[in-house]
Amino acid sequence: MSKIYPSAEAALEGLLFDGMTICSGGFGLSGIPERLIDAIVAAGTKGLVIASNNCGIDGEGLGKLLRTRQIAKMISSYVGENKEFERQYLSGELEVEFSPQGTLAERMRAGGAGIPGFYTKTGVGTLVAEGKELKEFDGETYVLERGIRADLSIIKGWKADEAGNLIFRKTARNFNQPAATAANICVAEVEEIVPVGSLDPDSIHLPGIYVKRLINGSPYDKRIEFRTTRPRAAA
């Protein structure tokens, strides 16, 4: 049965429901599953709990779901430059569970590996550890962090074959790989789909067994969060 769907809307059909938990890949605007995010916006699914490094920027990426008030809770490590994220959080409209960046990545990886929890020193003695179990190992204190399991993961890759074997491009690999494994079903969007056998097996970052549905989302605009320039040097 083909994993390839004609559109993001078709790939998400039957998977969305109010109050669900979604793991989303991406870091800032790098490697975000923008076609799938747009489809969720259009579907109007409410009360979402989303685990992702950040929430895009104002009006872009997951920031679109903030604008439409579809997110009830964010599990993330970075508020960044998203003013709407900040406003909703400070006004009590949005619940936020802050998780250190490395911890968040490991929580997703652990969830994908069937590990319900793990101990880490990161966050000990800070607000991150409040209300969590502490345990000593070899005279050092560690905090218990729970693995993340989601109903759905949405990710963005560079190239995939028809079986769903997937390659990420450079830093766009970021949270996409652990997010893909941490949910009951993973839907991926990529820039190119090639026949099975076209990809070097040693170059594959995510085996196709994790990818249940796949779309080609091209063409993409390469958006830049901050454009920093310097004056042109005198001739």
N, C-alpha and C positions, 0 to 999 in steps of 0.2 A: 504494500500500500504506500503510495507516494506521500512523502513528508512536505512536499512543496505546495503552498497555497497561493492563490492569485493576488491576495491583498492582506493587509494587516487585519482588516475587519473579519475576513473569512478565517484567518488563522486563529483569531480569538473567539470565534463563535462557539457558544456553549461552555466557555471557561470562566466567564466573568460573573460575579455575584456580589451584592452589597456586603461590606464588612470583611472582605477577603484580605489575605496577606500576600503581598507581592514583593519579590526580590528583584531589584532593577540594577543592571550593570551601568557603568559609566562613572566618570570623574569630571565634574564641571560639565563641559559640553563635549568632552572627549569620550567616544565610545558609547554614546547614549542611544537607546533604542527608540528613536524619535518617531518612526512610523507607528510603532506599537503604542507609544504614549498617546499620539494623536487619536488612534482608534479607541483607546480607553476614554479619552475626553469625549469623543463623539458618542460612546455608549452610555455615558452618564452614570457609570457605576459609582456608588457613594460609600462613605465610611471606610475608605481604604486604609490599611496599615501597610506602609511601604518601607522596606529596608533598602537603603542605598546610601552611598557615601555622603551625598548632599542632595539638594532638591533643585538642581539646575540653577538658572538665573531667572530674574523676573521675565515671565512670558515665554521662556524657552525651556525645553526639556520637561522635567517633572514640575517645573514652575507653572506650566499650563494647568496642571491638575490642582495646584494651589489656588490659582485664579478662579477656577470653577467650583471651589470648595468641595472637591471630591476626596481629599485626604483628611482622615481623622487623626492619624498618628504617623510620625516619621521616626524611624530608627536610623540614626545617621551620626556622622562624626564632625560635620562641618556645615555651618550655616552660610558661610561665605558672603557673597555679595547679593544674596537674594533678600531684598528688603521686604517683600511680601511674606516670606518665611519668617523673618524676624518680627514683623508686625503681628502676624497671627499667633505666634508663640507667646509674645509678651502680653497680648490681649486675652490669652486663654482660649482662643479659638482652635488651636492646634496643639495636640499632645506631642511632646518630643522626648525620645529616649536617646540621650547622647551616649555614644560608644566610641572609645578611642579608635583611631583609624585601623591600626593593625589588629585590634581586638575584633572589630566589626568584620574584617576580612576573614579572620579565623573562626568567628561564629558561623559565618556562612559555610566555610570549608568544613567545619565540624558537623554542621547539619547535613551537609551532603555526604559525609562519611559515616553517618549514623551514630555520631558521638553526641550525647545529650548535653554535655557540659565539660568544661576544662578549667584549670586554675592558671592564673597569670598574675604577675606582680604589677602589671600596668593598672594604674588607678587606685592602688592601695593608699589609704590615708587621704583620699579626695572624695568629692561628692559622687564620683563614679561608683565607689564601693558601698555607698549607703544602702542598707537593707539587704545586702548580699552576704552570703556565707564566706567567712574567712577561715583559712587553714594554714598551719605552719608546716613547712617542709625544710628540713636541715637548718632550722633556726630563722628562716625567712617567712614572711607573711605573704600569702597569695589570696586572691579573690576569685570566687567561683563565677564564671560566665557561662550562660546557656547557649547552646548551639541554636541556630535559626533554621526553622523549617517553614516554608511558605506554601501557599496553594498554587502559586504560579511564579515563574521567573521569566523576565523579559530581558533579552540581551541583544547586543549589536556586535557582529563580526565583520571581517573584511571579505573573506572568501570561504565558501563551503562547497562540498560536493553534494550530489543528490541524496546521499545517505545521511547527510547532516554532520559529517566530519567537518570541523571548522577551524579556521586560522584567524587569529586576531592580528591587527596591524599595530606594532610598536606599543606606545603607551595606551592605546585603546583597549589593550588586554585588561588593564586595571582590575575593576571589580567584576568584570563580565564572567570570568572563568569560575570563581567560587559561587557567584550568584546562580549560574546555570545549574549547579549540582544540588542546590539547597531547596528545591521545590518539587512538588509532586509532578509538575509538567513544565517543560521549558519550551518557550517559543523564541526563535531567533530571527533577526533580520540581518541580511548581509548585502554587500555591494555587488557580489558576483556569485553565481552558482555554476559549477562546472560538473562534467560527468564523473561518475565514480571511477577511480583509478588515475585521475588527473593530478591529484595532490600527493606530494612526497609524504609517505607515512611518518617519517621522522619530523616533519614540519607541522603536524597537526597538534593544535593546542587543546582542543576539546573533542573527545570521541563522539561520534554520531549517536551513540546509545543514550546520551543525555538530551539530545535535541529531538523533540517529538513533532514540532511543526516549524516550517521554514518559509521565509519570503525573501524575495529580492526587492529591496527598498530603493534602489537607485532610480534617479540620480540624487546625490546629496549635496547640500551646500556646506562648505567647511566653515562653520562659524567660529569666531574668535572672541573669547571673553574679554580680554584686555589687549588692545592694540597699543604697543609701546614703540615709539619711534624716536629718533634723534635728528637734530638738524643736519642737513646735507653738508658735508665738508666742503670748504672753499676749494675751488679749482687751483 
